[in-house]
Amino acid sequence: MDNQFSVNFFEHTAQTNLSSQAKCPIPIIIDFGHPVSVDYIKRLALKGYLIQNFSASEKLANTSSQVTDMIVFIQGNLSKKIDTILELVKRYCVKNISIITTFQSHFANFETLEIEEIFLRRLKEVDSCGAIFRCGHILSDCSLTEKNLRRFAFISSIIPRSIRSCCVSGEEVFEAIDAERNSSSRRSRIITLLGANRPWQEFLKDYWSDNILQVLLRKFCFVLSFLLFGHFAALLLNWLIKFWLIS
């Protein structure tokens, strides 16, 4: 079940007619449940790319599209998906692969560093190169991090400023992906995009809203902050980070 994925083929066209049959070398997006992939797909659509979606790997054989690049969005460990990715790389002779994952996987799996190195070596064996993007919490429209920052913005006053983390904008990540795709360099590498290291309290404040319920909850939490409620809040936030905010 962990290896289920959806695939999006992209055909670039200068025409606005969505029925256009324009064909040219294109990338494919592999989505392993990472919500930020939706935002990157929207970015490509705004640039005039047509989208063909395939929900299962066996359907890939039905397309005549010429694959040039592969962008893989992974939520979870890379180790369980290496074979699936390599199978697609071999099938379509993809030369350039970008893997978007999270820096938090290193805390959940101490073998991650070794796994990344093994994966890059296996790519070299099939005459391909890859870039692994270790990203901080990504902030974009569809990311779980941004959704939960909006949802829980009212608790900012009870979160101790000592609790910090790194968040990076989706736009910065997407620009890095595009730069790697367009690069003439033919070498595999690991790229870290952590973003700003700030207190979660500040990130939450960035998403304050004028919604009446949010305002009332914010005032209530402000009162709780004087009752040394921060320790419980810290435990709550750590739980949210572990189970919800990974994106």
Accessible surface in RSA format (square Angstrom, percent):
REM  Atomic radii and reference values for relative SASA: ProtOr
REM  Chains: A
REM  Algorithm: Lee & Richards
REM  Probe-radius: 1.40
REM  Slices: 20
REM RES _ NUM      All-atoms   Total-Side   Main-Chain    Non-polar    All polar
REM                ABS   REL    ABS   REL    ABS   REL    ABS   REL    ABS   REL
RES MET A   1   189.89  98.3 137.52  91.0  52.36 124.7 114.12  97.0  75.77 100.4
RES ASP A   2    75.61  53.0  57.60  57.3  18.01  42.6  33.93  79.9  41.68  41.6
RES ASN A   3    58.13  40.1  53.02  51.2   5.11  12.3  22.08  53.1  36.05  34.8
RES GLN A   4   123.13  68.9 105.69  77.2  17.44  41.5  44.04  93.7  79.09  60.0
RES PHE A   5    25.92  13.0  10.76   6.7  15.15  39.4  18.00  10.9   7.92  22.7
RES SER A   6    30.71  25.9  29.50  39.4   1.21   2.8  21.59  46.0   9.12  12.8
RES VAL A   7     0.00   0.0   0.00   0.0   0.00   0.0   0.00   0.0   0.00   0.0
RES ASN A   8     9.83   6.8   9.83   9.5   0.00   0.0   0.00   0.0   9.83   9.5
RES PHE A   9     0.00   0.0   0.00   0.0   0.00   0.0   0.00   0.0   0.00   0.0
RES PHE A  10     0.00   0.0   0.00   0.0   0.00   0.0   0.00   0.0   0.00   0.0
RES GLU A  11     6.91   4.0   6.91   5.2   0.00   0.0   0.82   1.6   6.09   5.0
RES HIS A  12    72.73  39.8  68.94  47.9   3.80   9.7  38.87  40.1  33.86  39.4
RES THR A  13     9.02   6.4   1.99   2.0   7.03  16.7   4.83   6.5   4.18   6.3
RES ALA A  14   103.94  95.6  63.97  98.7  39.97  90.9  72.47 102.1  31.46  83.3
RES GLN A  15   111.70  62.5  97.08  70.9  14.62  34.8  35.98  76.6  75.72  57.4
RES THR A  16   134.44  95.6 110.70 112.2  23.74  56.6  84.32 113.3  50.12  75.8
RES ASN A  17    85.37  58.9  76.76  74.2   8.61  20.7  27.82  67.0  57.54  55.6
RES LEU A  18   148.22  82.5 126.92  90.8  21.29  53.5 127.21  89.3  21.00  56.5
RES SER A  19    74.69  63.1  57.08  76.2  17.61  40.6  53.51 113.9  21.18  29.7
RES SER A  20    15.06  12.7   1.80   2.4  13.26  30.5   8.74  18.6   6.32   8.9
RES GLN A  21   137.03  76.6 122.76  89.7  14.27  34.0  60.71 129.2  76.33  57.9
RES ALA A  22    34.47  31.7  20.10  31.0  14.37  32.7  32.67  46.0   1.79   4.7
RES LYS A  23   112.16  54.7  81.49  50.0  30.68  73.0  67.06  60.4  45.10  48.0
RES CYS A  24    51.69  39.1  40.46  45.1  11.23  26.4  31.62  80.1  20.07  21.6
RES PRO A  25    76.99  56.1  59.77  54.5  17.22  62.6  59.77  49.3  17.22 107.0
RES ILE A  26     0.70   0.4   0.19   0.1   0.51   1.2   0.70   0.5   0.00   0.0
RES PRO A  27     2.69   2.0   2.69   2.5   0.00   0.0   2.69   2.2   0.00   0.0
RES ILE A  28     0.00   0.0   0.00   0.0   0.00   0.0   0.00   0.0   0.00   0.0
RES ILE A  29     0.00   0.0   0.00   0.0   0.00   0.0   0.00   0.0   0.00   0.0
RES ILE A  30     0.13   0.1   0.13   0.1   0.00   0.0   0.13   0.1   0.00   0.0
RES ASP A  31    27.74  19.4  25.86  25.7   1.88   4.5   0.32   0.8  27.42  27.3
RES PHE A  32     9.61   4.8   0.43   0.3   9.18  23.9   2.51   1.5   7.10  20.3
RES GLY A  33    50.02  61.7   0.00   N/A  50.02  61.7  36.80 101.0  13.22  29.6
RES HIS A  34     3.42   1.9   2.75   1.9   0.67   1.7   0.83   0.9   2.58   3.0
RES PRO A  35    27.52  20.1  19.57  17.8   7.95  28.9  27.52  22.7   0.00   0.0
RES VAL A  36     0.00   0.0   0.00   0.0   0.00   0.0   0.00   0.0   0.00   0.0
RES SER A  37     0.33   0.3   0.33   0.4   0.00   0.0   0.00   0.0   0.33   0.5
RES VAL A  38    63.06  41.5  62.93  57.0   0.13   0.3  63.06  54.8   0.00   0.0
RES ASP A  39    12.59   8.8   8.13   8.1   4.46  10.5   6.68  15.7   5.90   5.9
RES TYR A  40     0.00   0.0   0.00   0.0   0.00   0.0   0.00   0.0   0.00   0.0
RES ILE A  41    25.35  14.4  25.35  18.9   0.00   0.0  25.35  18.3   0.00   0.0
RES LYS A  42   104.60  51.0 101.92  62.5   2.69   6.4  70.69  63.6  33.91  36.1
RES ARG A  43    38.29  16.1  33.62  17.1   4.67  11.1  18.02  24.6  20.28  12.3
RES LEU A  44     2.07   1.2   2.07   1.5   0.00   0.0   2.07   1.5   0.00   0.0
RES ALA A  45    44.63  41.0  29.20  45.1  15.43  35.1  29.51  41.6  15.12  40.0
RES LEU A  46   163.09  90.8 128.74  92.1  34.35  86.4 132.53  93.1  30.56  82.2
RES LYS A  47   107.87  52.6  84.79  52.0  23.08  54.9  68.04  61.2  39.83  42.4
RES GLY A  48    28.67  35.4   0.00   N/A  28.67  35.4  28.22  77.4   0.45   1.0
RES TYR A  49    40.97  19.1  33.33  19.0   7.64  19.9   5.19   3.9  35.79  44.1
RES LEU A  50    19.88  11.1  18.39  13.2   1.49   3.7  19.88  14.0   0.00   0.0
RES ILE A  51    73.44  41.8  42.43  31.6  31.02  74.8  42.43  30.6  31.02  84.2
RES GLN A  52    55.75  31.2  51.05  37.3   4.70  11.2  28.33  60.3  27.42  20.8
RES ASN A  53    91.63  63.2  62.01  59.9  29.62  71.3  27.88  67.1  63.75  61.6
RES PHE A  54    27.68  13.8  26.52  16.4   1.16   3.0  27.68  16.8   0.00   0.0
RES SER A  55    67.88  57.4  52.03  69.4  15.85  36.5  36.90  78.6  30.98  43.4
RES ALA A  56    27.52  25.3  23.63  36.5   3.89   8.8  27.52  38.8   0.00   0.0
RES SER A  57    34.52  29.2  32.09  42.8   2.43   5.6   5.15  11.0  29.37  41.1
RES GLU A  58   122.65  70.4 106.39  80.5  16.27  38.7  64.35 124.5  58.30  47.6
RES LYS A  59    95.75  46.7  95.14  58.4   0.62   1.5  53.91  48.5  41.84  44.6
RES LEU A  60     0.09   0.0   0.00   0.0   0.09   0.2   0.00   0.0   0.09   0.2
RES ALA A  61    77.76  71.5  46.92  72.4  30.85  70.2  52.72  74.2  25.05  66.3
RES ASN A  62   124.64  86.0  86.64  83.7  38.00  91.5  29.40  70.8  95.24  92.1
RES THR A  63    24.29  17.3   2.02   2.0  22.28  53.1   6.56   8.8  17.74  26.8
RES SER A  64    94.08  79.5  59.03  78.8  35.05  80.7  55.84 118.9  38.24  53.6
RES SER A  65    13.01  11.0   0.22   0.3  12.80  29.5   2.76   5.9  10.25  14.4
RES GLN A  66   113.84  63.7 104.75  76.6   9.09  21.7  39.94  85.0  73.90  56.0
RES VAL A  67    14.41   9.5   0.00   0.0  14.41  34.7   0.00   0.0  14.41  39.1
RES THR A  68    43.08  30.6  35.77  36.3   7.30  17.4  36.88  49.5   6.20   9.4
RES ASP A  69    15.67  11.0  15.67  15.6   0.00   0.0   1.31   3.1  14.36  14.3
RES MET A  70     0.67   0.3   0.02   0.0   0.65   1.5   0.00   0.0   0.67   0.9
RES ILE A  71     0.12   0.1   0.12   0.1   0.00   0.0   0.12   0.1   0.00   0.0
RES VAL A  72     0.00   0.0   0.00   0.0   0.00   0.0   0.00   0.0   0.00   0.0
RES PHE A  73     0.00   0.0   0.00   0.0   0.00   0.0   0.00   0.0   0.00   0.0
RES ILE A  74     0.74   0.4   0.00   0.0   0.74   1.8   0.00   0.0   0.74   2.0
RES GLN A  75    64.62  36.1  51.96  38.0  12.66  30.1  15.39  32.8  49.22  37.3
RES GLY A  76    33.97  41.9   0.00   N/A  33.97  41.9  32.65  89.6   1.32   3.0
RES ASN A  77    44.64  30.8  40.03  38.7   4.62  11.1   3.08   7.4  41.57  40.2
RES LEU A  78    10.40   5.8   5.30   3.8   5.09  12.8   5.30   3.7   5.09  13.7
RES SER A  79    45.87  38.8  26.62  35.5  19.25  44.3  18.33  39.0  27.54  38.6
RES LYS A  80   127.65  62.3 111.31  68.3  16.34  38.9  67.61  60.9  60.04  64.0
RES LYS A  81     2.64   1.3   2.58   1.6   0.06   0.1   1.66   1.5   0.97   1.0
RES ILE A  82    13.35   7.6  13.35   9.9   0.00   0.0  13.35   9.6   0.00   0.0
RES ASP A  83    98.06  68.7  91.31  90.9   6.75  16.0  37.13  87.4  60.93  60.8
RES THR A  84    22.01  15.7  19.62  19.9   2.40   5.7  11.04  14.8  10.98  16.6
RES ILE A  85     0.15   0.1   0.11   0.1   0.04   0.1   0.15   0.1   0.00   0.0
RES LEU A  86     4.94   2.8   4.94   3.5   0.00   0.0   4.94   3.5   0.00   0.0
RES GLU A  87    91.74  52.7  84.78  64.1   6.96  16.6  36.44  70.5  55.30  45.1
RES LEU A  88     1.88   1.0   1.88   1.3   0.00   0.0   1.88   1.3   0.00   0.0
RES VAL A  89     1.57   1.0   1.15   1.0   0.42   1.0   1.15   1.0   0.42   1.1
RES LYS A  90   120.32  58.7 100.00  61.4  20.32  48.4  56.09  50.5  64.23  68.4
RES ARG A  91    97.55  41.0  65.09  33.2  32.46  77.3  43.50  59.4  54.05  32.8
RES TYR A  92    39.32  18.4  25.07  14.3  14.25  37.1  29.50  22.2   9.81  12.1
RES CYS A  93    91.14  68.9  76.22  85.0  14.92  35.1  28.55  72.3  62.59  67.5
RES VAL A  94     0.47   0.3   0.00   0.0   0.47   1.1   0.10   0.1   0.37   1.0
RES LYS A  95    83.37  40.7  82.90  50.9   0.47   1.1  60.71  54.6  22.66  24.1
RES ASN A  96    48.56  33.5  47.64  46.0   0.93   2.2  14.06  33.8  34.51  33.4
RES ILE A  97     3.56   2.0   0.00   0.0   3.56   8.6   0.33   0.2   3.23   8.8
RES SER A  98     5.93   5.0   5.46   7.3   0.46   1.1   0.00   0.0   5.93   8.3
RES ILE A  99     0.12   0.1   0.12   0.1   0.00   0.0   0.12   0.1   0.00   0.0
RES ILE A 100     0.00   0.0   0.00   0.0   0.00   0.0   0.00   0.0   0.00   0.0
RES THR A 101     5.42   3.9   4.48   4.5   0.94   2.2   2.76   3.7   2.66   4.0
RES THR A 102    12.03   8.6  12.03  12.2   0.00   0.0   9.21  12.4   2.82   4.3
RES PHE A 103    34.34  17.2  33.86  21.0   0.47   1.2  33.86  20.5   0.47   1.4
RES GLN A 104    28.91  16.2  26.10  19.1   2.81   6.7   7.98  17.0  20.93  15.9
RES SER A 105    10.68   9.0   5.87   7.8   4.80  11.1   9.32  19.8   1.35   1.9
RES HIS A 106    38.86  21.2  34.30  23.8   4.55  11.6  34.26  35.3   4.59   5.3
RES PHE A 107   146.02  73.1 127.48  79.0  18.54  48.2 128.53  77.9  17.49  50.1
RES ALA A 108    86.77  79.8  44.89  69.3  41.88  95.3  55.74  78.5  31.03  82.2
RES ASN A 109    29.88  20.6  25.88  25.0   4.00   9.6   9.14  22.0  20.74  20.0
RES PHE A 110   182.04  91.1 154.30  95.6  27.74  72.2 157.78  95.7  24.26  69.4
RES GLU A 111   111.31  63.9 108.85  82.4   2.46   5.9  32.86  63.6  78.45  64.0
RES THR A 112     9.60   6.8   9.22   9.4   0.38   0.9   7.53  10.1   2.07   3.1
RES LEU A 113    99.22  55.3  98.18  70.2   1.04   2.6  98.41  69.1   0.81   2.2
RES GLU A 114   110.07  63.2 103.31  78.2   6.76  16.1  38.75  75.0  71.32  58.2
RES ILE A 115    23.46  13.3  23.20  17.3   0.26   0.6  23.46  16.9   0.00   0.0
RES GLU A 116     1.47   0.8   1.47   1.1   0.00   0.0   0.29   0.6   1.18   1.0
RES GLU A 117    83.56  48.0  83.48  63.2   0.08   0.2  28.88  55.9  54.68  44.6
RES ILE A 118    60.04  34.2  60.04  44.7   0.00   0.0  60.04  43.2   0.00   0.0
RES PHE A 119     0.10   0.0   0.10   0.1   0.00   0.0   0.10   0.1   0.00   0.0
RES LEU A 120    17.57   9.8  15.29  10.9   2.27   5.7  15.54  10.9   2.03   5.5
RES ARG A 121   139.12  58.4 135.65  69.1   3.48   8.3  65.42  89.4  73.70  44.7
RES ARG A 122    82.62  34.7  81.37  41.5   1.25   3.0  19.45  26.6  63.17  38.3
RES LEU A 123     0.00   0.0   0.00   0.0   0.00   0.0   0.00   0.0   0.00   0.0
RES LYS A 124   164.06  80.0 152.48  93.6  11.58  27.6  95.51  86.0  68.55  73.0
RES GLU A 125   141.56  81.3 102.31  77.4  39.25  93.4  46.88  90.7  94.67  77.3
RES VAL A 126    46.72  30.7  25.75  23.3  20.97  50.5  34.17  29.7  12.54  34.0
RES ASP A 127    89.70  62.8  84.58  84.2   5.12  12.1  31.81  74.9  57.90  57.7
RES SER A 128     7.57   6.4   1.67   2.2   5.91  13.6   0.27   0.6   7.30  10.2
RES CYS A 129    13.19  10.0  12.97  14.5   0.22   0.5   6.57  16.6   6.62   7.1
RES GLY A 130     3.82   4.7   0.00   N/A   3.82   4.7   3.81  10.5   0.01   0.0
RES ALA A 131     1.09   1.0   0.70   1.1   0.39   0.9   0.70   1.0   0.39   1.0
RES ILE A 132     0.00   0.0   0.00   0.0   0.00   0.0   0.00   0.0   0.00   0.0
RES PHE A 133     0.07   0.0   0.07   0.0   0.00   0.0   0.07   0.0   0.00   0.0
RES ARG A 134    41.79  17.5  41.79  21.3   0.00   0.0   3.67   5.0  38.12  23.1
RES CYS A 135     0.65   0.5   0.65   0.7   0.00   0.0   0.65   1.6   0.00   0.0
RES GLY A 136     1.67   2.1   0.00   N/A   1.67   2.1   0.00   0.0   1.67   3.7
RES HIS A 137     2.77   1.5   1.09   0.8   1.68   4.3   1.64   1.7   1.13   1.3
RES ILE A 138     1.22   0.7   1.22   0.9   0.00   0.0   1.22   0.9   0.00   0.0
RES LEU A 139    34.02  18.9  26.65  19.1   7.37  18.5  26.65  18.7   7.37  19.8
RES SER A 140    13.66  11.5   6.04   8.1   7.63  17.6  13.66  29.1   0.00   0.0
RES ASP A 141   106.75  74.8  88.68  88.3  18.07  42.7  19.89  46.8  86.86  86.6
RES CYS A 142    22.50  17.0  22.32  24.9   0.18   0.4   3.46   8.8  19.04  20.5
RES SER A 143     0.00   0.0   0.00   0.0   0.00   0.0   0.00   0.0   0.00   0.0
RES LEU A 144    60.46  33.7  60.46  43.3   0.00   0.0  60.46  42.5   0.00   0.0
RES THR A 145     0.00   0.0   0.00   0.0   0.00   0.0   0.00   0.0   0.00   0.0
RES GLU A 146    14.84   8.5  14.84  11.2   0.00   0.0   0.95   1.8  13.90  11.3
RES LYS A 147    94.59  46.1  88.93  54.6   5.66  13.5  45.96  41.4  48.63  51.8
RES ASN A 148     8.32   5.7   6.79   6.6   1.52   3.7   0.67   1.6   7.65   7.4
RES LEU A 149     2.35   1.3   2.00   1.4   0.35   0.9   2.35   1.6   0.00   0.0
RES ARG A 150   131.48  55.2 124.43  63.4   7.05  16.8  45.47  62.1  86.01  52.1
RES ARG A 151   129.30  54.3 119.57  61.0   9.73  23.2  47.82  65.4  81.47  49.4
RES PHE A 152    36.95  18.5  36.95  22.9   0.00   0.0  36.95  22.4   0.00   0.0
RES ALA A 153     0.12   0.1   0.12   0.2   0.00   0.0   0.12   0.2   0.00   0.0
RES PHE A 154    34.49  17.3  34.49  21.4   0.00   0.0  34.49  20.9   0.00   0.0
RES ILE A 155     6.89   3.9   6.89   5.1   0.00   0.0   6.89   5.0   0.00   0.0
RES SER A 156     0.02   0.0   0.02   0.0   0.00   0.0   0.00   0.0   0.02   0.0
RES SER A 157    32.29  27.3  14.72  19.7  17.57  40.5  18.77  40.0  13.52  18.9
RES ILE A 158     9.96   5.7   5.47   4.1   4.49  10.8   9.37   6.7   0.59   1.6
RES ILE A 159     1.31   0.7   0.00   0.0   1.31   3.2   0.40   0.3   0.91   2.5
RES PRO A 160    43.61  31.8  31.25  28.5  12.37  45.0  43.27  35.7   0.34   2.1
RES ARG A 161   125.04  52.5 116.35  59.3   8.69  20.7  57.39  78.4  67.65  41.0
RES SER A 162    96.41  81.5  64.04  85.5  32.37  74.6  55.90 119.0  40.52  56.8
RES ILE A 163    29.38  16.7  25.31  18.9   4.07   9.8  29.38  21.2   0.00   0.0
RES ARG A 164   121.55  51.0  96.01  48.9  25.54  60.8  37.47  51.2  84.08  51.0
RES SER A 165    18.47  15.6  10.53  14.1   7.94  18.3  11.50  24.5   6.97   9.8
RES CYS A 166    18.49  14.0  18.04  20.1   0.46   1.1   0.00   0.0  18.49  19.9
RES CYS A 167     6.96   5.3   0.08   0.1   6.88  16.2   0.08   0.2   6.88   7.4
RES VAL A 168     1.92   1.3   0.00   0.0   1.92   4.6   1.92   1.7   0.00   0.0
RES SER A 169    52.17  44.1  47.26  63.1   4.91  11.3  38.04  81.0  14.13  19.8
RES GLY A 170     1.61   2.0   0.00   N/A   1.61   2.0   0.87   2.4   0.74   1.7
RES GLU A 171    93.34  53.6  88.50  67.0   4.84  11.5  46.38  89.7  46.95  38.3
RES GLU A 172    80.19  46.0  75.83  57.4   4.36  10.4  29.79  57.6  50.40  41.1
RES VAL A 173     0.00   0.0   0.00   0.0   0.00   0.0   0.00   0.0   0.00   0.0
RES PHE A 174     9.17   4.6   9.17   5.7   0.00   0.0   9.17   5.6   0.00   0.0
RES GLU A 175    94.79  54.4  89.16  67.5   5.63  13.4  27.06  52.3  67.73  55.3
RES ALA A 176    23.64  21.7  13.51  20.9  10.13  23.0  20.79  29.3   2.86   7.6
RES ILE A 177     0.00   0.0   0.00   0.0   0.00   0.0   0.00   0.0   0.00   0.0
RES ASP A 178    15.85  11.1  15.84  15.8   0.01   0.0  15.68  36.9   0.17   0.2
RES ALA A 179    64.23  59.1  49.52  76.4  14.72  33.5  58.17  81.9   6.06  16.1
RES GLU A 180    29.01  16.7  19.72  14.9   9.29  22.1   7.61  14.7  21.40  17.5
RES ARG A 181    43.14  18.1  26.52  13.5  16.62  39.6   3.89   5.3  39.25  23.8
RES ASN A 182   120.64  83.2  87.74  84.8  32.90  79.2  31.10  74.9  89.53  86.5
RES SER A 183    47.50  40.1  21.13  28.2  26.37  60.8  18.41  39.2  29.10  40.8
RES SER A 184   115.10  97.3  83.19 111.0  31.90  73.5  57.12 121.6  57.98  81.2
RES SER A 185    46.95  39.7  28.20  37.6  18.75  43.2  34.41  73.3  12.54  17.6
RES ARG A 186   125.95  52.9  94.21  48.0  31.74  75.6  64.57  88.2  61.38  37.2
RES ARG A 187   136.51  57.3 128.19  65.3   8.32  19.8  59.02  80.7  77.49  47.0
RES SER A 188    41.11  34.7  16.29  21.7  24.82  57.2  13.16  28.0  27.95  39.2
RES ARG A 189    85.48  35.9  79.24  40.4   6.24  14.9  21.99  30.0  63.50  38.5
RES ILE A 190    49.47  28.1  20.78  15.5  28.69  69.2  20.78  15.0  28.69  77.9
RES ILE A 191    32.22  18.3  29.29  21.8   2.93   7.1  32.22  23.2   0.00   0.0
RES THR A 192    69.42  49.4  44.53  45.1  24.89  59.3  31.80  42.7  37.62  56.9
RES LEU A 193    25.69  14.3  23.02  16.5   2.67   6.7  25.69  18.0   0.00   0.0
RES LEU A 194    67.93  37.8  63.29  45.3   4.64  11.7  63.29  44.4   4.64  12.5
RES GLY A 195    32.79  40.4   0.00   N/A  32.79  40.4  13.11  36.0  19.68  44.1
RES ALA A 196    55.70  51.2  39.92  61.6  15.78  35.9  50.52  71.1   5.18  13.7
RES ASN A 197    85.85  59.2  69.61  67.3  16.24  39.1  20.52  49.4  65.33  63.1
RES ARG A 198    68.68  28.8  68.64  35.0   0.04   0.1  25.42  34.7  43.26  26.2
RES PRO A 199     4.10   3.0   4.10   3.7   0.00   0.0   4.10   3.4   0.00   0.0
RES TRP A 200     0.26   0.1   0.26   0.1   0.00   0.0   0.02   0.0   0.24   0.4
RES GLN A 201    21.50  12.0  21.50  15.7   0.00   0.0   0.59   1.3  20.91  15.9
RES GLU A 202    48.04  27.6  46.75  35.4   1.29   3.1  15.84  30.6  32.20  26.3
RES PHE A 203     5.15   2.6   5.15   3.2   0.00   0.0   5.15   3.1   0.00   0.0
RES LEU A 204     2.82   1.6   2.82   2.0   0.00   0.0   2.82   2.0   0.00   0.0
RES LYS A 205    91.40  44.6  80.66  49.5  10.74  25.6  35.86  32.3  55.54  59.2
RES ASP A 206    87.33  61.2  51.99  51.7  35.34  83.6  24.05  56.6  63.28  63.1
RES TYR A 207    33.79  15.8  24.41  13.9   9.37  24.4  16.98  12.8  16.81  20.7
RES TRP A 208   113.20  45.4  87.51  42.4  25.68  60.3  87.62  46.7  25.58  41.5
RES SER A 209    46.77  39.5  37.92  50.6   8.84  20.4  43.68  93.0   3.09   4.3
RES ASP A 210   138.63  97.1 116.65 116.1  21.98  52.0  37.12  87.4 101.51 101.2
RES ASN A 211    80.55  55.5  68.76  66.5  11.79  28.4  20.81  50.1  59.74  57.7
RES ILE A 212   124.34  70.8 120.21  89.6   4.12   9.9 120.64  86.9   3.69  10.0
RES LEU A 213   109.20  60.8 108.37  77.5   0.82   2.1 109.20  76.7   0.00   0.0
RES GLN A 214    29.44  16.5  29.44  21.5   0.00   0.0   8.66  18.4  20.78  15.8
RES VAL A 215    33.49  22.0  33.43  30.3   0.06   0.1  33.43  29.0   0.06   0.2
RES LEU A 216   102.31  57.0  96.87  69.3   5.44  13.7  97.33  68.4   4.98  13.4
RES LEU A 217    57.24  31.9  56.92  40.7   0.32   0.8  57.24  40.2   0.00   0.0
RES ARG A 218    40.98  17.2  40.61  20.7   0.37   0.9   9.07  12.4  31.90  19.3
RES LYS A 219   130.65  63.7 127.04  77.9   3.62   8.6  77.28  69.6  53.37  56.9
RES PHE A 220   118.40  59.2 113.14  70.1   5.26  13.7 117.85  71.5   0.54   1.6
RES CYS A 221     5.84   4.4   5.84   6.5   0.00   0.0   0.00   0.0   5.84   6.3
RES PHE A 222   113.30  56.7 113.30  70.2   0.00   0.0 113.30  68.7   0.00   0.0
RES VAL A 223    88.41  58.2  87.57  79.3   0.85   2.0  88.34  76.8   0.08   0.2
RES LEU A 224    27.81  15.5  27.81  19.9   0.00   0.0  27.81  19.5   0.00   0.0
RES SER A 225    36.43  30.8  16.21  21.6  20.22  46.6  12.37  26.3  24.06  33.7
RES PHE A 226   144.99  72.5 117.33  72.7  27.66  72.0 122.37  74.2  22.62  64.7
RES LEU A 227   120.89  67.3  97.21  69.5  23.68  59.5 102.35  71.9  18.54  49.9
RES LEU A 228   150.51  83.8 134.22  96.0  16.29  41.0 138.40  97.2  12.11  32.6
RES PHE A 229    67.41  33.7  64.49  39.9   2.93   7.6  67.41  40.9   0.00   0.0
RES GLY A 230    16.00  19.7   0.00   N/A  16.00  19.7  13.51  37.1   2.50   5.6
RES HIS A 231   150.01  82.0 146.55 101.9   3.47   8.9  95.80  98.7  54.21  63.1
RES PHE A 232   113.74  56.9 108.98  67.5   4.76  12.4 110.61  67.1   3.13   9.0
RES ALA A 233     0.27   0.2   0.00   0.0   0.27   0.6   0.27   0.4   0.00   0.0
RES ALA A 234    16.98  15.6  16.98  26.2   0.00   0.0  16.98  23.9   0.00   0.0
RES LEU A 235   124.82  69.5 119.11  85.2   5.72  14.4 119.61  84.0   5.21  14.0
RES LEU A 236    60.66  33.8  55.56  39.7   5.10  12.8  60.31  42.4   0.36   1.0
RES LEU A 237     3.37   1.9   3.37   2.4   0.00   0.0   3.37   2.4   0.00   0.0
RES ASN A 238    77.21  53.2  71.30  68.9   5.92  14.2  24.60  59.2  52.61  50.9
RES TRP A 239   121.94  48.9 116.96  56.6   4.97  11.7 103.71  55.3  18.23  29.6
RES LEU A 240     5.27   2.9   5.27   3.8   0.00   0.0   5.27   3.7   0.00   0.0
RES ILE A 241    22.46  12.8  22.46  16.7   0.00   0.0  22.46  16.2   0.00   0.0
RES LYS A 242   139.80  68.2 126.83  77.8  12.97  30.9  77.89  70.1  61.91  65.9
RES PHE A 243   116.50  58.3  86.69  53.7  29.81  77.6  90.49  54.9  26.01  74.4
RES TRP A 244    92.27  37.0  89.67  43.4   2.60   6.1  71.21  38.0  21.06  34.2
RES LEU A 245     4.21   2.3   4.21   3.0   0.00   0.0   4.21   3.0   0.00   0.0
RES ILE A 246    50.05  28.5  47.69  35.5   2.36   5.7  48.05  34.6   2.00   5.4
RES SER A 247     5.34   4.5   0.00   0.0   5.34  12.3   4.05   8.6   1.29   1.8
END  Absolute sums over single chains surface
CHAIN  1 A    12675.2      10548.9       2126.3       7511.9       5163.4
END  Absolute sums over all chains
TOTAL         12675.2      10548.9       2126.3       7511.9       5163.4
